[in-house]
Amino acid sequence: MVWPHGFNDLRDAAQRRLPRFLFDYVDGGSFAELAIARNVAAVRGVALRQRVLNDVSQSDLSTTLFGQQLAMPLMLAPVGMGGMLRRRGEIQAVRAAHANGVPAVLSTVTLCSAEEVAAATGLPFWFQLYVAKDRGFVMDLLAKVKALGCSTLFMTVDLPVPGPRWRDQRSGLSGPPGALGQWRRWKEILAHPAWTWDVGVHGRPHTLGNLVPIMNGKVRMADFLRWSGQNFDPAVSWKDLELIRDHWDGALVLKGIMDPQDARRVADIGADGLVVSNHGGRQLDGSLGTAEALPGIVEAVGDRLTVLADGGVRNGLDILRMLALGAKGVMIGRPWAFALAAGGEEAVSRMLAQMALELRAGLALTGCARAQDAGPHLLAGPPAWPPR
């Protein structure tokens, strides 16, 4: 077997292994999925200056974010239901991230609860929060992850309602209801015996561990999709962010910021950072690519907040492109999800090591020795972005 190299290889391997409804869940986006393509195109449209005869022998990828030393300015973004991609998948991802010196951000909607991850790994992690209508549950969840030693909270703010994801409808994950949807899922499960044995049989329980206290025992995927439509709160406002800030004394990062005006309000509430993100193209399909939005947000608040970015990052050179646009760190979602599906913890670890190699090479070829020194001076000129 030839080990997968690069994003497309991992995506292909994941597609072969996963039932269609799970592959499409990771791979797809909302509406016509234009924002996914725009994210990738925007990152790839950033040209870097090739510089020579600079001493880059003392290469250093490390950085510090929110008080934690990182081996490189990268972190695993929260991916819902990651435990359906590989047996107890979130545990494997946290181990791989730690082995490569980068943080993993656990989603609220993981199969493995925060307690299970902490008990199984003994490793630190960061946490992502969705604000449910039941604010008491939200406060209890914050207290729980704080007690487990979580130091940094990512609050997702771009999901007042779920964006329509038609691929999930066609695959049977979220529709059609009843026997037809179940038949589509079972047909795919039976067609993928390796996944069925690893996750379907031995990866139980198939529950969303962090939501058990609020879902009255109904914690299957179909129940989650129904619950999320009813409980993600479209009434969430800036006042709620102030409430979270009052109840969380660790680092607070808002994920899903695409507008400089919103970024300035994030700074005003006393947050520590933000993530320039359009939810991986899974929400507003008509949004800018995140690389397009990033420079304006850095200009607006870069001296007040730590600005991170995600969306369209497929390799280590893409990380460098985001750093050149002003990001202090980069989050990846689909790359680690596909790696996990393709080969578990080992594949995630290999993917991260390869990204580090690519980032190191990119830095050297732009005449830059340290990742912390990357910035707009590495840009060759105005990015070749899609027309606005």
N, C-alpha and C positions, 0 to 999 in steps of 0.2 A: 504494500500500500504506500502510495506517495502521500506524504503529509501535506495537508492543505497549506497553501501560501497565499496570503492576501485575502481581502474581504470577499471577493467573488468566489474564490474556492470554498471558503467557509460557508458562504450563503448556499452554494450548490450542495455541499455536504449536508447542511441542515435540512435543505428541501428534500433530499433523498430519505433522511431518517425520520422526519416529523410527519405526523398526520397533517393533511392539508389545512385543517382548521387552525392548527397551532402555527404552522409556517406562515400562513396568511395573516394571522394575528400579529406576528412580529414584523413581517415584511411590509404590511399594508399601511395605508393612511386613510384620511377622510376624503369624502367626495370623489374627485377624479384623480387624487394623489399627485397633483401638480406641485404641492409644496415640498414633497420628498425630493422630486427631481430638481427643484429650484435650490434647495439646500445644498445638494451635491454640486450643482453647477456653480453656485456662488462661491463655494470653497475652492473649487478647481479653477475659478477665474482669477484667483489671486496669484500674481507672478512675483517671484522673489529675485533679488539681486544676487547674481553669482559673483563672489569676491574671491580673490586669490592672494597667496603669499602673506597670510595672516597666521600667526602661531595659534593653532587650535589643538595643541597636544594635550592641554589640560582640560579636556572636555568635562562638563558638569551639567547633568540634566536636572539636578535637584532643585527644589523650591520649598517654600513654607506657605501653607494656606491654612488660615484659621487656627494658627498655633500648632499645626502638625507638620512635621518634616515629611516630604514626599520624595520618592526617588526620581520622579519626573512629574511635570504639571498635567497629570491625567488622573481621572477617577472613573469608576464604573457608575454610570447613571442608573437610577432606579428603573427596573423593568418589572411590570406587573406579571404575576403568574410565572415567574422564572422557574419555579420548581416543577412546572409541567414540561420543561424542555429537557431536563435530565433529572435523575433520581435525587431528590432533595437538593435541587439545583442551586438555591441561594447559598447553601452551606459551601458547596464546591466553589462558587464564584468568590465568596469572601476569602476562602483559603488561597485561591489563585492570586487575588488582588494583593493580599498581605505578602505572599511570597515574592511579589514584584515591587513591593514598597509603595503601593498606591491604595487609596481608600475605595471601598465599595459603599454605595449609598443604597440601603435597603428600601424597597417600596412598602407603603402601607399595605398593598395587596399582594404580598408574597404568600406562597404556600407555607413556607416555614415561618413560624412566628419569630419575632425578635428574641424571645426567650430561648427558642430551640436553636437559633443560630449562635447565640451567645454560649449556650451550654455545649454545643457540638464543637465549636471552634476555639473558644476561649480568646477570641480576637476582637479588637475594637472594630466598630463600623459606624458610619453615619446613617441618618434616617431621613426618609422623605414622608411628608405628611399631606394627606388630603383632608380638607375640613368637611366633616359630615354635619348634617343638620343637628345631630345630638351632640351638643357642645360638651356635655359631661363625659361622653365617650372619648372625645378629642383630648380633654384634659387628662383623663386617666391614661390614655396612650402616651401622652407626653411624659407623664410621671414614670411610666413603665420603662420607656427607652432611656430616660435620664438615669434611673436606678441601675440600668444595665451598663452604664458608662458611656453612653453616646454623648459626644461633645458638640456635634454640629447637626443642625436641623435644616432640611430643605423643605420649604413649604411651596407646593405646587399651586399656582394661582391662575393657570390658563384653562381650567376645566370647570367652568360654572355649569355647563351641560356637555355631555359627550358629543364630539363631532360625529356625524353619520359616517359609518365605516361599512361601505357596501360589500367589500370583500368578505367581511365577517358574516354578513347576511348570506352571501352566496355559498360560503363554505360550510354553513350549518352551525357555526359557533354561536351566533346571536339570532339566528332565524333560518328558515321559518320555524314557528313553534310546533310542538307536538311530535308525532311519529316521524314525519318527514325529516325534520332536523336531526332527530336521534338516529335515523337510518343513515343519513349522510356521515355523521360522526363515527358510527360503528363501522361503516364500510371502510373508512380511512384507518381506523384503529387496527382492524384486522389485516389491512394491507401493509402495515408497518410493524412486523413482529418484534424487531429489536427494540423499538420504542415501547411497545406494549409490555414486553417482559421487564424492561428496565424501569419504566415510569408507571405504566398502567397497573402492573401487578406489584412490583416491589417498591414503588415510589409513594405508596399510600402513607398517611391519609391525604386525599386530594381535597384538602380544606384550605381556606384562606385564614391562616392561623391568627393574624392580628385582628380579624373581624369576628372571630367566634363570639366575643361578649355582646356584640350588637346585632347579630344575625339570627338569633333564636334557633341555633342549631342548623340552619340552612346555609351551607357553606360550599356547595358545589359551584362549578363555573357558571352554569345557567342561573343559579340563584344569585351569584355575584353580579352578573350583568343586569339582572332585574333590580337588584338592590342598589347598584350604583346609579341607575337612572332615577331612582326614587330618593336617594339620600345624598348624592353630591349636591351641594347647596348653591343654587344660583343667586341666593341673597348675600353671599359672602362679600364683604366690603372692606375698605381700609380700616374701619373700626375693629373688625375681627382680627386684623393683623396686629393692631395695637394690643388686643387681648392676648394673642399668642406671645407677643414680645414681653408682656407683663408676666407670663407664666413660664417663660423659657429663658434661663439665664446663661445658656451656652451661645455659641455662634448661630445666627439666624440668617439663612440665605433664601431669597425668593426666586423660585424657578418658573420661567414663563414670561419674562419681560422682553418686549419687542419695540417699545416706544420710549424715547428719551423723557417725555413728560411723566410717564409711569415710573421710570427709573429714578427721577428726582424725588418722587413721593416715597419710594422705597428708602432712599437715603434719609428722608425727613422723619420716618418712623423709627429710626435707630437700628435698622438692619445692618448686618455686617457684610453682606454680599448679595449678588443676584446672578442668575443664569440667563443669558440671552438665548431664548429657546422658543420654538413654536411647537413644542411637544413632538418633535420628530416628524412634523407634517401630518399629525394625527388629529388636529383640531381645525384651525382656520386654513382652508386650502388656498385661500387667496393671499396669504401673508408673504412678506419678503422672505428671502433666504436669511438664515441667521447671520451669515457672514456679511450680508448687506446691512443688516440692522446694527451690527456690533460697533462699528466706528463711531456712529452718532451717539450711542449710549456711553461708550468710553469717554467721549468728549464731554458729555453732560455730567457724569458722576464718577469718572475714573479716579479722581482725587479724594473721593468720599467713601467709596465702596470697593470691595474686591469683585471685579467683573469676570465671570466665567462664561463659557459658551458651549453649546452643543449643536448638533444638526449637520449632517453631511460629511462628518469626519470619518474617513475610511482607512487612514494609515498615518504613520508618524510624520510624514511631510505635511499632511493636512493639519496636524497639531501645530506645526511650526507656522503655517499660514494663519491660523487663528491667533497665535501669539503675536505675529507681526501686525495683525489688525488691532491689537491692544488687549486681548484677553490675558488674564493671569493664570488661567487653567482651563482645561477642556474636559468635557464629559462625553463618554461614548455609550451608546445603548445597543443598537443592532449588532455592531461588531462582536461584543462580548456575548450577546444572546445567541448569535449564530455559532460562535466558537463553542459555547457550552453545549448546544444541541449536537454539534458535530463530534465533539470529543471530550466533553466534560471538563473537569478541573485542569487536566493537562493541556487541553487545547486552548483554554483561556489563558493559562500561564504562558504558553508558547506565543500566542497572539500578542500579549503585552510585551514580551521580550522582543518580538519583532518590531513592534511600534517604537520601542526604545532605541533599537538599532537604527531604524529609519529616521527618527528624530535627531539622533546624534550625527548621522551622515548629513542630514539637511542643514543642521547648524554649522558643521564644518565647511560645507560648500558655500554657505553664505558669509563665511569669514567670522562666525560668531562661536565662541567657545562655551558660553554658559547660557542655558535656557532662560535664566532670569534676566539676561541682557537683551533678549529678543524683543523687537518692537517695530514701530513703523519705519525705522531706518533700513529695515530689510526688504521693504517693498520696492519693486522695480518700477512701479508707476500705478496709475489708476487701475483698479481691477476691471477685468472684462466681464462685467455682470450683465444679466438680462435687463432689458429696458424696463423702467418702472412705469 
